[in-house]
């Protein structure tokens, strides 16, 4: 990610504002977190879900990767909950 441009979608910016998540926190998750799900067939670019922590706060960041333009696009950001995720927030609960 170090060489790629980081682009924030309008949706991501709205969600970050609503959820009180800063761009610094998002960058930290992207750089220090790890991929827990991959979506290679997403359009227009393949995307992935990254799990990371901001102190005690878990954060999930979905990014799409436009390799042709050397861009990482932040699609959405949210704080996972135990209703949908197992403890540790790396695996979804089965429905």
Secondary structure as GFF3:
##gff-version 3
##sequence-region A 1 95
A	DSSP	beta_strand	5	8	.	.	.	ID=ss1
A	DSSP	alpha_helix	10	19	.	.	.	ID=ss2
A	DSSP	alpha_helix	23	32	.	.	.	ID=ss3
A	DSSP	beta_strand	34	39	.	.	.	ID=ss4
A	DSSP	beta_strand	47	54	.	.	.	ID=ss5
A	DSSP	beta_strand	57	66	.	.	.	ID=ss6
A	DSSP	beta_strand	71	78	.	.	.	ID=ss7
###
